[in-house]
Amino acid sequence: MNIAVLGCYGGIGGARRTTALLLDDDVLVDAGTGVGELDLDQMARVEHVFLTHSHLDHCAFIPLLADAVAFLRKRPLLVHALPQTIAALRENLLNGVLWPDYTALPTAEVPYIRFVPVALGDTVRLGRRRITPLPARHAVPAVGYRLDSGEGSFVYSGDTTDCEEFWVALNRIDKLRYLMIETTLLNENAGAAARSGHMTAELLAQGLARLQRPVQLLITHMEPGREDAIFAEVCAACAGYQPARLEQGRQFEV
């Protein structure tokens, strides 16, 4: 199982792209601006998108993706998400005002996009790959994801502040290889982190204290322009895990 990082920033600016992971060549996890790194043929091979939540930096490119390769596809793009996320996208994005309702166009029988509800702990099997929604705590309903090849697991937190249930779920994973986790804000912005449902280095360290598994720690979704300062705080607070700063273009084999 190959995981390619198309975008991993908390915002845009210069070369920064927001979150999107490409699993093998047919699955996206989140659909931020990183999706724009794919060419049309690559986009056309994507059959599934798994969303963590409804914020634009994680879902904005869904309608653009469906539109760009509509002429190359004969099947709907399957978008897996929490029911609350699906409802938010129907009401606020695919509403005929910001974008046409691609869940009913060009026909209700074969639309460009078909939503598939997910639930915490319910695994979706795609061949030998298993994708499982994990608990998260954010400003809107949200999940993380466990991407399991059968030989190892890559976990992506999505957007979350400290969430005890998330760490409990990780402790149940025997072959945990990678943890891609957000650390959006500086420690001095703990109040904003609490209000917005994001992580600081101090909160991350509190969570890692509950982890009973070795893991390669990958830091993502840092506030644009403050990445160096945030990552320095992560290194100081979580030194025992030797955190790595996630980079666009990096690939992982699991």
N, C-alpha and C positions, 0 to 999 in steps of 0.2 A: 504494500500500500504506500503510495507516494503522496506527500502533502506539500504543495507549493504555496508559498506566501506571496500573494498578489498585492496585498495591502495590509499594513499593521499599525497605522498611525491613528491618533485621536482626532485628527483633522487634516486639512489640506494645506498646501503652500509649497511651491517648488516641486520637488520630486515626491512629496508625501502623498500617499494614497490611503484611503480609509479601508477598514477591514474586509478582506475577502481571502478565503483559502480555497485552493483547488485540490480536491481529492481525486487522485488518478486523473482521468480526463473527462469525467462525466458528472461530478458532484461539486457544487460550491457550498461552502459553509460561510454564511453571510455574503452580502452582495453590495458592499460599499464601492467606492470609486476604483478600488483595485481591479475590479472586473474589466475596466477599460484597458488593462494590460494585455488582454486576450485578443487575438485576431478573430475574424469572422468564422473561420473554420473551427477554431477552438471553442468559440461561443456556441456554435451549432451542435457540438458534441455534448454539451451540458444538458443532462436530463433531469437533475434534481438540484434544488437549492434548499438548504436548511438554515432557517433564520433564528438568531438568538432573541431578537426583539424588534420593535417597530421604529426605532430611531433612524433617521435618514442616513447617517454615516454607516449604517449596517444593511440598509435595504434599498437605497435610492436607485441603484442600477438594475433592479428587477424589471421595471417596465421598459427601460432602454435596451436591456439584453433581449427580452422577448421580441421587441420591435426590430432590432437590428438583424436578427436571423430568422424572422418569420418565414421568409421565402425559402429557407433551407431546411425547415422542419415540417414534419407531418404529424407530430404529436405535441400535446400541450407540455409546457414546462411545468414540472411538479414542484410546488413551493410548500415545504413542510414548515409548520410554525405552530405556536400555541394558538388556541382559538381566539384569545384576546388580541394577539398580534394580527391574525387574519382579519378580525373585525376592524382593527385600526387601519389596515391597508385598504380594505374595501371602502371605508367611510372617508378617508383622508387623502388617498393617493389614486386608487383606481376607481374614481368616483365620477368620471365624465367631465370633470372640471380641470383638475391638475393633469389627469391622463385618462384616456378612454378606458372603459371597463373591459380589460383583456380577459376577464374570467367569463365573459359572454360573447366576445368577439374573436374571430369573424363570425362564428356560430356558437350557440350554446352547447351543441354536441361536441364540437372540436374547437375549443377556445385556445388562445395563445398561452394562457396560464390556468392551471388548476391547483387550488389549495388543498393541502392534506394536513389535517390537524395532528399535532403531536401531544404527548402527555409525559410528565416526568416519569422516568424509569422504563417507559415502553420503547423497546428496541426496534429500530427499523433495520431489516436485513436486506442488503443489496449484494447478492452473490455471497462471497465469504466475508464481506465487510459488515460490521454492525455499528450502527449509529444510535446513541442513547442520550436523550435529554437529561441534563443534570440540574440540580437546584441552583438558583442565583437570586440575588436580591438587588434590584435596581429601581429606578424611578418609575418604570413601567414594568408590566409583567415580562419576565425574561427567563431564559435558560442558558446553561452552558451545554457542551456536547462532549461525549466520549466517542472517539473514533477508534474502533477496535478491529485489527486485522486478524485476530485469532492468535497471533504471536506476540502482540504488544499493543499498548493503548497510548494514544495521543489525546490529551484532554485540553479543551479550550474553554476558558471560564465565561466567555461572553463579557458583557458589562455587568459588574457586580461590586458591591461593597462587601465587607466581611459577612459571610453566610455560613453558619455552623453546619448546616445540612450539606453544603458543598463538600466540606472537608470530610464529613462522615462518608459520603459517597466515594471519595477518592480512596479512603482507607479500605474500601471493599474491593479495590482493583489490584489483582495480584501482579500483573505485568504492566505496571504504569511506567512508561518510558519518558514522556514529555508532558510538561504542564505549561501551557501558554496562558498567561494570566495578566489581566490588565492592572496597571498602576498609573492612573491618570493624573493625579494631583500631588503637589508637594505636601509634606507633613504640615506646613504652616496653614494649609487650606483645608484642615480637617473638617471645619464647619461646612464648607461647600461640598466636600466629599460625602458627608452625612446627608445633606439635602438632595444631592444629585444621584446618590447610589453608586459612588465610585470608590476606588481603592487608593490609599496612600501607602508609602513604604512601611509605616508603623502598623497599619491594619494588615498588610500582607504578612509581616512578621508574626503578628498574633495568629493569623490563620495557619501559617506554616508550623507553628508550635504544636498544632493539633495533628499534623500529618505524620503518619507512621510508615511511610514508604519513601525510599530513595527516588529521586526524579531529577531530570534535567529541567531547570527552571528558565522559562523564556518570558521576558517582560515585553508587554505590548501596550498599545493605546495610550502612550504618554502624551501629555498636553503639548501641542506644537510650540516650538521655540524654547521649551523648558525641559527638553528630553535629557540633556546632560545632567542638569541638577537633580531631576527626579531619579535618574538611574544611579547617580552617586548615592542618594539616600537609600535606594534599594540595596546597593552593594554593602553599605554600612549596616543596614538592619538585618540583612538576610545572607550574610557572608558565608555561612555554613553550607548554603546551597549553590554557591558559585554561580549566581544569576548571569544569564546571557541576554544581551539586548537584541531582540528579534529584528531581523532586517528583511526588507522586501527582496524577493528573488531567491531567498533561501529555500531549500527543499529538504524534506525529512523522509527517510524510509522507515516504516514501522512493520 
